[in-house]
Amino acid sequence: MKIEVLVSTMHQGDLSIADKMNIKGNAIIINQCDTNSYIERKEDNRYIRMYSFDERGVGKSRNNALMRSDADVCVMADDDIVYVGNYEELIIKGFEKNPKADMIMFNAPNTDKSKYRLKVKKSGRIRFYNYFKFGTINIAFKREKILKSNIFFSLLFGGGARYSSGEDSLFIADCLKNGVKIYGDTSKIAEIHQNRDSTWFTGFNEKYFFDRGALFGALSRKLSWVLILQFAVRKHSMYKNELSFREALKYMWRGLKHYRTQ
C-alpha cells in the first residue's frame, strides 16, 4: 500500500518542511507563494515533490496535491503537523482492520494542553451525525475511491477563499453523500504544533458567523436553519462576550442568504 502525505503550505524556500513534519515516506507539497516552480528529492525510502504556485486558497492547494498524487492512500496535512515515526504502519493497520473503509479518521491532537483533544475516542463508523468534528488533518483516504466519486475540495471555503473556513467539512460531507465508507481509528498518527496565529480565525465576530452561515447553506439546503440554530446554542458560552445570541443568528442568516444568492 503506497501512502503519500499531501501538504498545504506557503512561502517555503526548500524541502526542509518535510523533515520538520517528520515525513518518513512520500509526500507532495503544494507551496503557495509568489513564484511558479518545481523541485523534488528522491531517497531510498521516500520521494518528496514540491510544486510552488503563485496563487492563494487552501482548496486549490489540496486539489492540486490530489490531482498529482499516484498513491493508494492519501493523507491530508497542514504544515503545522508533526507525524509520529510509525504513522505509515498505523495507517496501513487501520485499513487492514477496516477492509471496507474508503476513508479513516485518525487522531492528530494539538500539543497545546488547553486545546488537546482526541477526536476519535472509539473505533467505528463515521456518519452524518458525528462527522462534523473532524478536520482535514484527521483524514486518510483511498485515492481511487475519491477520484471515482468525483469529489474535490471547495474553492469557495477555507483560507484564502471567499468564506474563511469549512472546506474540510464540505469535503467529508460530500464523501458521505457519495457513499464513501468512513471509519474512525483511535491511533494517533500526528500532533499539531501551532506556533502561529490562525490565518482565518480572528474572533467570534461578524465575519466568523457570516461565513459559518454560508457553510451551513452549502452543507444542506433543507437543514441549514437547524444547523444555524444548534450552532448558536452550542457555542454560546464561547462567543457570548463578543456577540449576543441574536446577533450570531443574524450574521449567520446573512451569510446563508449571501451564499444562496451569489
N, C-alpha and C positions, 0 to 999 in steps of 0.2 A: 504494500500500500504506500504510494508516494504521497507525501504530505508537503504542503507549501504554505508558508506564512505570508499573508498579503498585508503589507504595512502601508498605512496612510500617514504621511508626514509632510513637513515643509522645511525649506531652506537648508537642506543638507548639502555639504560640500564633498562628502566622500561616503564610503560604505561602512564607516565605523559604527553607525547606528545599529547594524546587525549584531555587533559584538556587545554593545551596550544593552541590547534587548536579550542577550544570551540565546540567540537563534542558532541552533546547532545543525539544522538541516537547510533545506532550500527555502528561498524567500524571493518575493517580488516587492520591491519598494517603489511606491509612487511618491515622488518628491515634487510638490507644488512650489514653484519658485519663480524666478524671473527669466529663465532661460529654457531651452529645449535641448536635451542631451541624453545619452545612454552610456552606462558603464556596467561592467559585470566582473565577478570574481568566481573562478572555478577552483574548488579544492576537492580533496578526496571524499569528504563527507558532506559537502554542501555546494550549492550553486546559488549565488546571490546576484540578482539583476536589479538595477535601479534605473527607472525611467523618470527623467525630470521634465516637467511641463510648465509652461508659462500660462497657468490658469488657476482658478480657485474653485472650491466646492468639494466637500467630502464625498458626496455622491459620485461625482466624476472620478475622484480618486479611487474609490472602491470598485467602480465599474471598470476602470482602466486596468486594475490589477486582475480582476476576474476574467476579463477578455483575453489577457495574455498568459494566464496560468494553463499549465498542462497536467496538473496534479490530479490524483484520485480524490484527495481530500484537501480542501482549502480551510485555513484558519485565519480569521479576521483579526487585525491588530491595529492599535494606535501606537504612536512612538513612545508613550509613557509606560508601556508594558515591559516587564522583565519575566522571561519564561523560566520555569524550573528545568533542571538539567535533563530530565527524562520525559519532557512533555510529549514527544512523538510516541514514545512507548505507551503513555497513558491514553493518548487519543486512539491509537490502534486497539488497545484493550477495550476502550469504550465502545468501539464499533463491533468488536468481536462479541462483547457481552450483549449487544443490542443489534443483531444481524438485520433487523427490519428497519433500523434507523437510517434516515437520509441526512439528518442533522442532529448534532448533540450539543447541548449546552453544558459547558464545564465552568467550574469556579475560577474566578480571577479577582480576588478581593483587593481592596485598597490597603496599602501599608499604613496609612493614617488611621490610628486606632479609633478616632471619632467617626470614621467612615467605613471601618472594617465590617464586612458583611458577606457571608456565604449565601449566594443567591440560590444555589442548588443544595437544599438540605436533605433531600432524599431522591434516590434514583427513580425514574418513572417517566411516563408520557407527559409531554407538554402540549397543552391545548389552549383554546381561545380564552378560557377563564384564568389561566395562570402564566401567560407568555409575556405580559406587559413589563414585568420587572427586569427582563433580560436585555442586555445591550449587545452591540456588535462584538465586543471583546470576549464574550462568552461562547461565540459560535465557531463550530467546526462542521463543515458540510461536504457531502459528496458532490463534487463539481458538476458531473454529468447530469444529475437529477435537477439541479438548479437551472442549468442551461436548457434542458429539455422542457422544463416548465416555463421558460422564457421569463425568468424573474431577475430583475436588476434593482439597483438602489435608486431611489427617487432623486431627481436633480432639483426639486423644489424645497427639500427639507435637509437640515444638517448645516454644520459650519460652512460659511461662505455662500449659502443659498438664500433664497427669499425668506424662508421660515427657518429659524435658527437651530432647530433640533427635531429629532423624530424619524430620521431616515432608517434607523435600526428597527424601530417598532413597525414601521411600514413594511420593511423587508421581511420580518418574521411573520407579520400578518398575511402578506402575500403568499408566503410559503405555506401557511396553514390553509389558506383558501384554495391553494392548488394541490392539496393532498400530500404535501411533503410531511413525512413522519418525523416528528421531533421528539427527542428524549432528553432527559436530564441525567447527568453523571456527577457524583459528588467529588470527583477528583479535582484537585487544584492544579491547573496547568501553568498558571502565571500569577503575578501580582501587579497591581497598578502603583507606579511610583510617580505621583503627581508632584512635580516641582515647579509648576507654573499655574497662573490663574486660568480658569476656563476661558476658551476662546469665544464662547457663546453665552454663558450664564453670567449676567450682571446684576442679579437680584430678582425678587418676585415683583416685577414692575409691569407696566402696561404691555411692553413688548413681549415679555415672557408669556403672559396669559393670552395675548393676541395670537402668538404663534402656536400655543397649545390648543386654542380653539380651532385653528386651521388644521392642525394634526388630527384632531378628533373628527373633523369633517372628512378628511381623507381616509381615515380608518373605517368609518361606517356612516352611510347616509341615513339609515334608519335609526341608529342608536347614538348619533352624535350628541344629542342633548342629554341623554342618560350619562354618557361619558363625561360631559362637561360638568354636570351636577355632582356626580360622585367624586370627581377630582377636586372640585371646590370644597366639598365637605371633608374629604380625606386629608387634604393638605392645609386645612385652615390654620392649624397650630403653627405651621411653618411660615405662612405669609401674613398672618393677622396683624403684625406690627408694621407692615408696609402698605397693605391694601385691605379694604373691607371685603366681606363676603360678596356683597352686591357688586362692588367694583370688579372683583375677579370674574364674576359671571358676565358682567357687561363686556369686558375686554375679550373674553373667550367667545362670546356671541359675535362680536365684531370680526374676530379672526375667522370664525366659521363662515360668516356671510362673505367675507373677502375671498376666501378660498373658493367658495361656490360660484362667485360671480366673475372671477377673473378668467 
